[in-house]
Amino acid sequence: MSYTIAQIADALGIRAEGDTALKVSAVAEPAQAGASDLALAMKPEFAEQLPQGKARAAMLWDGADWQAMGLDAALMSPRPRYAMSGLSAMMDAGAGYAPGLHATAVIDPTAQLGDGVSVGPFAVIGAGVRIGGGSVIGAQVFVGRDTRIGEGALLHPGVKIGHGITIGDRFIAHFGATVGADGFSFVTPEPSAAEKVRETLGDQAGATAQSYARIHSLGGVDIGDDVELGANTCIDRGTVRATRIGNGCKFDNLAQIGHNVVIGNDCLICAQVGIAGSSRIGNNVVLGGQTGVSDNLFIGDNVVTGGATKVLSNVPSGRVMLGYPAMKMDSQLEIYRQLRRLPRLIADVASLKKAVSKTGPSD
């Protein structure tokens, strides 16, 4: 597919300059761009690479001197990265999944599929399932009984959705994502070593070896609209009440959301984040990669955690957190700076001790 510069500008609501009838059929980095590509030169340092390629048109920032860059046309945006969101949607040819119901798919007679739903090879759709119109169910996807999925869903191959799950519109789940596995809930006849350590913060005296009994997960998972799950992300079902994910949340690969967790709207959950059971996350929270959140905690609205942060206590709204244990980022960075000074401080102290010992007792 190809678009003129004018068509792209109109679709994205941004400004076009130069030869707006020029057509482009793909996007590329400036140094690799061909004559029919739109170069993504969205920062001055990217634009410096334009002479290495053959692009005639580029996506630039407001105020860029596109003519001095030797271009025939330009798209100008006050926030080029945001414009790239719409541009990438226009240029995405899709995964190419075949329409219709594949002959090898197993669809229970009581399942209800909306208009235009496609189901790929070896997919299994259980009894009482309802899937909204325009949804794409990839190969080897499993959808358990009585689950509800809204309109416009895209389930890539290998996704597994358990029974009794409720999912809103425009849901996207990438390869291997799982929704509705049982939570990690086990109990011993007497207080276990882990319970004693939790109470005493270190002492497990008197704990005896015991076997674990499984607590079954009787709750479901409720997911809002416009949620996206990365590859191999897992969301566990609740023990009694449902695990809940708000509208607009985006999960990176390999995130783990424990049983009974509640996450608000428009949160970003980055790669390898783990949220333990029954914790509550507010709205517009960003959890950086490998952030860990202990169980039964509350994180307020608009909190941001840096990578590898370990949250062991409640976090008020608006905080920026870093480190293990998590503390305000500016405080944690100051501690890091002081730690770097420790070797010099230790050397200074050793030198002072040596000088004092040579002086000896005063007369």
Buried (B, 14 or more C-beta within 10 A) or exposed (E): EEBBBBBBBEBBEBEBBBBBEBBBEEBBBBBEBBEBBBBBBBEEEBBEBBEEBBBBBBBBBEEBEBEEBEBBBBBBBEEBEEBBEBBEEEBEEEEEBEEEBBEEBEBBEEBEBBEBBBBBBBBBBBEBBBBBBBBBBBBBBBBBBBBBBBBBBBBBBBBBBBBBBBBBBBBBBBBBBBBBBBBBBEEBEEBBBEBBEEEEEEEBEEBEEEEEEEBEBEBBBBBBBBBBBBBBBBBBBBBEBBBBBBBBBBBBBBBBBBBBBBBBBBBBBBBBBBBBBBBBBBBBBBBBBBBBBBBEBBBBBBBBBBBBBBBEEEBEBEBBBBBEEBBBBEEBBEEEEEEEEEEEEEEEEEEEEEEEEEEEEEE
